[in-house]
Amino acid sequence: QVQLVESGGGLVQAGGSLRLSCAHSGTISSINRMGWYRQAPGKPRELVATVTSGGSTNYADSVKGRFTISRDSAKNTVYLQMNSLRPEDTAVYYCNAAIYYISKTNIYWGQGTQVTVSS
């Protein structure tokens, strides 16, 4: 079982920055992939960025060059640094963890943190 607790959301003006944190139980080496997803009102949840236990990262095209996902293994925390924020980045951001087994994948979600970008 993996527990995820997000923090760092809030209200920011367009062009500003925020850093989201996701504190997780379980070491990063036991979690195959961690990531951030977001869901805006009336829209499906979408991938923002992921990082694997090997350190490989992946980003949605809409955030490339503006967002950076990183991890601190010593603190069991994954971060999402968000720069040059736009109103369209407004959403609830969710932390996600995936553990792969031979016959299944376990997925875990945090409770979400609201990010609001004003124009």
TORDREN-264589 format. One line per 5 residues: number of its first residue (from 1); their letters; for each residue x, y, z of C-alpha. Coordinates in Angstrom, 2 decimals. Example, Ala and Ser with C-alpha at 12.3 -4.5 7.8 and 13.67 -1.06 7.14 Angstrom:
<atoms>
1 = as = 12.30:-4.50:7.80; 13.67:-1.06:7.14
</atoms>
This chain:
<atoms>
1 = qvqlv = 0.00:0.00:0.00; 1.29:3.44:-0.96; -0.04:6.65:0.52; 0.37:9.94:-1.30; -0.09:13.42:0.16
6 = esggg = 0.10:16.45:-2.11; 0.76:20.02:-1.09; 1.79:23.32:-2.62; -1.25:24.30:-4.64; -2.74:27.76:-4.56
11 = lvqag = -3.64:30.87:-6.48; -1.04:32.52:-8.69; -1.06:35.10:-11.46; -0.29:34.15:-15.03; 3.45:33.98:-15.55
16 = gslrl = 4.07:32.99:-11.95; 5.44:29.81:-10.43; 4.38:27.15:-7.98; 6.01:23.99:-6.69; 3.87:21.00:-5.85
21 = scahs = 5.09:18.31:-3.50; 3.97:14.72:-3.14; 5.13:12.90:-0.04; 4.79:9.16:-0.42; 5.13:6.12:1.77
26 = gtiss = 7.39:3.45:0.33; 10.79:4.08:-1.20; 11.07:5.37:-4.74; 12.91:2.19:-5.73; 9.82:0.11:-4.92
31 = inrmg = 7.59:2.38:-6.98; 8.13:1.90:-10.68; 6.73:5.24:-11.78; 5.41:8.38:-10.15; 3.66:11.20:-11.84
36 = wyrqa = 1.42:14.20:-11.79; -1.95:14.36:-13.48; -4.48:17.16:-13.58; -8.18:17.56:-14.07; -9.90:20.79:-15.03
41 = pgkpr = -13.66:21.23:-14.57; -15.60:19.36:-17.22; -12.49:17.73:-18.65; -10.95:14.27:-18.25; -7.90:13.73:-16.09
46 = elvat = -4.72:14.13:-18.12; -1.06:13.29:-17.74; 1.23:16.17:-16.83; 4.58:14.51:-16.10; 6.05:11.22:-14.92
51 = vtsgg = 9.35:9.99:-13.54; 10.43:6.36:-13.36; 12.48:4.68:-10.65; 15.37:4.85:-13.12; 15.01:8.61:-13.43
56 = stnya = 13.46:8.83:-16.89; 10.97:11.64:-17.28; 8.06:12.28:-19.59; 5.99:15.42:-20.09; 2.78:16.42:-21.77
61 = dsvkg = 3.48:18.65:-24.77; 1.51:21.46:-23.16; 3.92:21.74:-20.24; 7.27:20.93:-21.85; 9.82:23.61:-21.12
66 = rftis = 7.70:25.07:-18.31; 7.26:22.23:-15.80; 9.91:20.02:-14.23; 9.30:16.81:-12.31; 11.94:15.72:-9.83
71 = rdsak = 12.35:13.41:-6.88; 14.16:13.42:-3.57; 14.68:9.81:-2.56; 15.93:10.75:0.89; 12.68:12.60:1.60
76 = ntvyl = 10.39:10.19:-0.26; 9.01:13.19:-2.11; 8.31:13.97:-5.73; 8.06:17.57:-6.89; 6.50:19.40:-9.78
81 = qmnsl = 8.06:22.79:-10.42; 5.67:24.85:-12.52; 6.93:28.01:-14.17; 5.35:30.43:-16.63; 1.92:29.35:-15.49
86 = rpedt = -1.05:30.01:-17.73; -4.77:30.23:-16.97; -5.24:26.95:-18.83; -3.05:25.25:-16.23; -5.85:25.76:-13.72
91 = avyyc = -6.91:22.34:-12.44; -6.79:19.94:-9.53; -3.39:18.27:-9.62; -3.08:14.67:-8.50; -0.03:12.70:-7.56
96 = naaiy = 0.09:9.16:-8.90; 2.20:6.09:-8.16; 2.40:2.87:-10.14; 3.87:-0.44:-9.01; 4.26:-3.10:-11.67
101 = yiskt = 3.84:-6.79:-10.92; 4.02:-9.76:-13.25; 0.27:-9.97:-13.74; -1.01:-6.57:-12.66; -0.23:-2.94:-12.01
106 = niywg = -1.27:-1.24:-8.79; -2.14:2.42:-9.14; -2.38:4.87:-6.25; -3.69:8.42:-6.15; -3.37:11.33:-3.79
111 = qgtqv = -6.28:13.51:-2.75; -5.39:16.32:-5.14; -4.36:19.93:-4.73; -6.00:22.89:-6.44; -3.95:25.15:-8.70
116 = tvss = -5.63:28.31:-9.94; -3.92:30.66:-12.38; -5.52:34.06:-12.82; -5.15:36.10:-15.99
</atoms>
